[in-house]
Amino acid sequence: MGIECRDSVNIAVVDSGVNPYHSHVNGIDGGVALRVNREGWIEYYEDFRDRLGHGTAVVAVFKHLLKEARIFIVKIFDEKLATYPSVLCEALYWCIHEKIDIVNLSLGMEKDDEQVREACRAADEAGVSIIAAYDEKNGLCWPARYETVFGVCAGEASRDEWGFITDKLFYACGYPRELPGELQLHNIYGHSFAAAHFSAFVAQLLMKNPNWNSKDVRLYFQELYQNKNSREE
């Protein structure tokens, strides 16, 4: 009997939106934008166009590596790459409600936040795998440090490789989608794209294991890490 595979996997890119007409994107499957209004309430709106370029570059990684994935946008950044923790929480709860499989957070916070921690826990309970960028140098270590989140930093790895730092902290390629010729020399680099590359690997795992959820993915990496350490002893 062959391995049963999913037809697709749902990935939410929580970021600055997307330019769906970019040649490296060519459309997405849906999304939403969140913002805090003048009264201090979080409101939903339909315009998730990317004014910063960051979200578009992250989505391009998925579009290049995962032809079958369904990509959804949750725009939480607008004029700058900063927002309130409450907006991030709302984004995570939206992902739970929409039955997202993987949430890519190419972002980080300087300190623990109880509400964000609880939202990540709720997502994990719902079977959602959260992958977040880990930037220790700049102190942007949360939510990557939460037990229910996979943290990823940029390291020496090709686009189809990743490696262990701990059983829940990884390194992966820090470059976005490859650019032609000498343009590659000027390409951006960072933990944001490492998170996206690792999220793509998790998506491939879910495609091959249609009954897995976030806890199965975490157990897979824990066992792989333990086996790796046993071989090295």
Backbone torsions as a table, in degrees:
resi	resn	phi	psi	omega
1	MET	NA	132.2	-180.0
2	GLY	-77.7	170.0	179.7
3	ILE	-79.0	125.1	176.5
4	GLU	-73.7	133.6	-178.2
5	CYS	-119.4	153.4	172.4
6	ARG	-71.4	150.5	172.8
7	ASP	-72.8	-28.3	-177.8
8	SER	-162.3	173.3	174.6
9	VAL	-138.9	140.9	-177.7
10	ASN	-94.8	119.7	-178.9
11	ILE	-117.7	129.2	174.9
12	ALA	-105.8	126.6	175.8
13	VAL	-102.0	105.2	-178.5
14	VAL	-91.3	106.4	-168.0
15	ASP	-164.1	-143.5	-175.4
16	SER	-94.9	14.9	-177.9
17	GLY	97.0	-159.1	-178.4
18	VAL	-156.2	151.4	166.0
19	ASN	-98.4	98.0	-173.6
20	PRO	-67.0	-13.6	-178.6
21	TYR	-94.6	-2.0	177.8
22	HIS	-61.3	144.5	-176.2
23	SER	-64.0	-21.9	177.7
24	HIS	-90.5	0.3	-178.2
25	VAL	-116.4	-59.9	177.1
26	ASN	56.3	50.0	173.6
27	GLY	95.8	150.6	175.5
28	ILE	-133.7	177.2	-170.7
29	ASP	-100.3	0.9	178.3
30	GLY	144.6	179.3	178.8
31	GLY	161.9	-172.4	-176.1
32	VAL	-157.1	159.6	174.1
33	ALA	-122.2	144.2	-179.8
34	LEU	-123.0	142.8	175.4
35	ARG	-155.5	160.9	176.6
36	VAL	-94.5	124.5	-178.6
37	ASN	-83.7	-177.3	-175.0
38	ARG	-65.6	-24.9	179.0
39	GLU	-85.4	-2.5	178.5
40	GLY	90.0	7.4	179.3
41	TRP	-95.2	148.2	175.4
42	ILE	-81.9	128.5	178.9
43	GLU	-123.1	152.5	178.4
44	TYR	-98.0	142.8	172.7
45	TYR	-149.2	167.3	-167.8
46	GLU	-92.2	-15.1	-174.6
47	ASP	-83.8	94.2	178.4
48	PHE	-104.3	28.6	175.3
49	ARG	-63.5	143.8	-175.8
50	ASP	-92.1	117.7	178.1
51	ARG	-98.9	-3.3	-176.6
52	LEU	-113.7	-25.2	178.9
53	GLY	93.1	-17.1	-175.5
54	HIS	-66.0	-50.5	-179.7
55	GLY	-61.4	-38.7	179.1
56	THR	-62.2	-42.6	179.0
57	ALA	-64.9	-36.6	177.4
58	VAL	-67.4	-46.1	178.6
59	VAL	-59.8	-36.9	-179.1
60	ALA	-59.8	-32.8	176.5
61	VAL	-61.6	-46.8	179.9
62	PHE	-65.2	-41.5	-178.8
63	LYS	-63.0	-32.0	-179.5
64	HIS	-77.1	-38.0	-172.8
65	LEU	-94.0	-24.5	-171.9
66	LEU	-129.4	92.4	-178.5
67	LYS	-69.9	-29.6	-174.9
68	GLU	-90.2	-14.2	-173.7
69	ALA	-68.1	149.8	173.1
70	ARG	-101.2	121.7	-173.6
71	ILE	-105.2	124.7	177.3
72	PHE	-117.7	146.0	-176.1
73	ILE	-109.0	132.6	169.7
74	VAL	-123.5	101.4	-176.3
75	LYS	-83.1	118.3	176.9
76	ILE	-120.9	-10.0	177.0
77	PHE	-111.9	142.6	179.7
78	ASP	-123.3	-81.3	-176.7
79	GLU	-89.7	-13.0	176.4
80	LYS	-153.3	161.9	-177.7
81	LEU	-84.0	65.0	179.2
82	ALA	-154.8	145.6	177.3
83	THR	-157.7	-178.2	178.3
84	TYR	-89.1	147.4	175.6
85	PRO	-54.8	-34.4	180.0
86	SER	-62.5	-32.9	178.1
87	VAL	-70.0	-41.2	175.4
88	LEU	-60.9	-42.6	177.2
89	CYS	-58.8	-46.2	-179.5
90	GLU	-61.1	-38.3	177.8
91	ALA	-61.7	-42.3	179.9
92	LEU	-66.2	-40.3	178.4
93	TYR	-68.1	-33.7	174.1
94	TRP	-61.4	-42.3	179.7
95	CYS	-63.2	-39.1	177.1
96	ILE	-62.2	-48.3	-177.6
97	HIS	-61.9	-35.7	-176.7
98	GLU	-89.2	8.0	176.6
99	LYS	57.2	46.9	174.4
100	ILE	-73.6	143.1	178.3
101	ASP	-88.2	-41.1	-176.2
102	ILE	-133.0	131.8	173.7
103	VAL	-110.1	120.8	176.6
104	ASN	-98.1	118.5	177.7
105	LEU	-113.1	90.0	175.7
106	SER	-84.0	63.0	-173.4
107	LEU	-159.8	170.0	178.2
108	GLY	-156.7	161.9	177.8
109	MET	-122.5	156.9	-176.8
110	GLU	-82.6	-15.3	-178.5
111	LYS	-150.1	161.3	176.6
112	ASP	-62.9	142.9	176.5
113	ASP	-132.7	122.7	-173.7
114	GLU	-59.7	-40.9	-179.2
115	GLN	-67.4	-40.4	178.2
116	VAL	-66.7	-41.0	178.0
117	ARG	-59.1	-43.0	179.6
118	GLU	-67.5	-37.9	178.0
119	ALA	-65.3	-38.7	176.7
120	CYS	-65.5	-39.8	178.2
121	ARG	-63.9	-42.4	179.4
122	ALA	-62.8	-39.4	177.7
123	ALA	-64.0	-43.0	178.7
124	ASP	-62.6	-40.7	177.8
125	GLU	-62.5	-29.5	178.6
126	ALA	-85.3	0.7	178.0
127	GLY	89.4	10.0	-177.6
128	VAL	-87.1	128.0	175.9
129	SER	-87.8	125.6	179.4
130	ILE	-110.3	127.0	176.4
131	ILE	-117.5	127.2	-176.0
132	ALA	-129.5	146.6	175.9
133	ALA	-67.6	142.7	179.8
134	TYR	-122.1	112.2	-176.9
135	ASP	-120.6	85.4	-176.1
136	GLU	-67.6	-36.5	-177.4
137	LYS	-57.9	-41.2	-178.6
138	ASN	-98.6	7.4	176.1
139	GLY	73.5	16.7	-179.6
140	LEU	-94.9	77.2	-168.4
141	CYS	-107.8	-6.7	178.6
142	TRP	-116.8	145.0	8.6
143	PRO	-85.4	9.2	-176.2
144	ALA	-59.5	-26.5	-177.4
145	ARG	-80.6	-11.8	-179.6
146	TYR	-67.1	147.2	-178.7
147	GLU	-62.7	-25.6	-177.0
148	THR	-92.3	8.6	-176.2
149	VAL	-126.4	141.6	173.0
150	PHE	-91.7	122.8	178.9
151	GLY	-96.4	141.2	-177.3
152	VAL	-138.6	133.4	174.7
153	CYS	-122.8	162.5	179.6
154	ALA	-75.3	139.4	179.8
155	GLY	-153.1	-175.0	-179.0
156	GLU	-77.0	93.0	-179.5
157	ALA	-155.5	145.2	174.5
158	SER	-77.2	175.4	-174.8
159	ARG	-66.4	-17.5	179.6
160	ASP	-109.9	19.8	-178.7
161	GLU	-125.8	159.0	171.7
162	TRP	-154.1	167.4	179.3
163	GLY	-148.3	164.0	179.5
164	PHE	-86.3	142.3	161.2
165	ILE	-109.3	-50.2	166.3
166	THR	-132.9	-171.7	-179.4
167	ASP	-74.8	-6.5	175.9
168	LYS	-136.1	9.9	174.8
169	LEU	-125.6	129.0	-169.9
170	PHE	-131.4	165.9	168.7
171	TYR	-123.6	151.3	-179.3
172	ALA	-153.0	177.6	-179.1
173	CYS	-61.6	131.3	-177.4
174	GLY	-97.4	9.6	178.5
175	TYR	-97.9	146.8	173.0
176	PRO	-75.9	-163.0	-179.6
177	ARG	-56.7	139.5	-175.4
178	GLU	-65.7	137.8	178.1
179	LEU	-103.7	153.1	-176.3
180	PRO	-75.5	147.2	171.4
181	GLY	56.8	-139.4	-175.9
182	GLU	-71.8	-13.4	177.9
183	LEU	-59.6	-29.4	-179.0
184	GLN	-60.9	-29.5	-179.7
185	LEU	-65.3	-23.0	-177.5
186	HIS	-106.6	9.8	-177.9
187	ASN	-70.8	148.6	179.1
188	ILE	-75.2	162.2	-174.0
189	TYR	-147.7	141.6	176.9
190	GLY	169.7	177.2	-176.9
191	HIS	-65.7	-26.6	179.1
192	SER	-56.2	-43.1	-176.1
193	PHE	-82.1	-25.0	171.7
194	ALA	-62.5	-42.9	177.4
195	ALA	-60.4	-42.3	-179.5
196	ALA	-64.7	-42.5	178.1
197	HIS	-62.3	-41.2	-180.0
198	PHE	-70.5	-37.9	175.7
199	SER	-58.8	-38.4	178.5
200	ALA	-64.0	-38.0	177.3
201	PHE	-65.4	-42.7	178.0
202	VAL	-61.9	-38.7	177.3
203	ALA	-60.7	-40.8	178.0
204	GLN	-64.5	-36.7	175.4
205	LEU	-61.1	-44.8	-178.6
206	LEU	-67.8	-33.4	177.3
207	MET	-63.4	-37.0	-178.3
208	LYS	-82.8	-19.8	-177.6
209	ASN	-128.2	80.9	-169.6
210	PRO	-64.0	-19.2	-178.8
211	ASN	-94.3	0.4	-177.4
212	TRP	-76.4	150.6	169.3
213	ASN	-128.0	-167.0	-174.8
214	SER	-60.8	-36.9	-179.1
215	LYS	-68.2	-37.0	176.5
216	ASP	-65.6	-39.9	178.6
217	VAL	-64.2	-44.1	179.5
218	ARG	-62.7	-42.5	178.2
219	LEU	-63.7	-38.1	177.8
220	TYR	-58.1	-47.9	-178.6
221	PHE	-70.5	-36.8	177.7
222	GLN	-62.0	-44.9	179.5
223	GLU	-67.7	-38.5	178.0
224	LEU	-63.7	-41.0	180.0
225	TYR	-66.3	-42.9	178.6
226	GLN	-63.8	-41.6	178.6
227	ASN	-65.2	-38.3	178.4
228	LYS	-63.2	-44.7	179.5
229	ASN	-67.0	-35.4	179.2
230	SER	-65.7	-38.0	179.0
231	ARG	-69.0	-28.7	-176.9
232	GLU	-83.5	-15.7	-178.7
233	GLU	-76.8	NA	NA
